[in-house]
């Protein structure tokens, strides 16, 4: 995983991140290499279209090497979310991924009127791993934070 790229998902509006990850996994015939036994994620077990058992939180490796997808299929337990985030950040740092892309979606209700009219790329920064994304980097990329004009401070900034 060291030096690779990780695509992460969560349970969000319309399951956009999850469906996008499923498309990546299927299109690139990614191999499941691990599952996470995480008590902060609601346990789910089910079979896919081919009868393969799937769980709440699974890691897939792509071809070519260096691309990974962490597919989350069920929600966080609200009282355990902070611990989950702390453990995931520690795992991300220990794994040594070069890049982490987080696929999610947000309800339009948190956007301001001018943002609803703009169909350009918009970013909501929720947390940053030390040495990762920061307000300065978001501004360098020319992205606008969602919400009240991006005035809220980013955690870990």
Buried (B, 14 or more C-beta within 10 A) or exposed (E): BEEBBBBBBBBBEEBBBBEBBBEBBEEBEBEBEEBBEBEBBEEEEEEEEEEEEBBBBBBBBBEEEBBBBBBBBBBBBEEBEEBBBEBBBEBBEEBEBEEBEBBBBBEEEEBBEEBEEEEEEBEBBEBBBEEBBBBEEBEEEEBBBBBEEBEEEBEBE
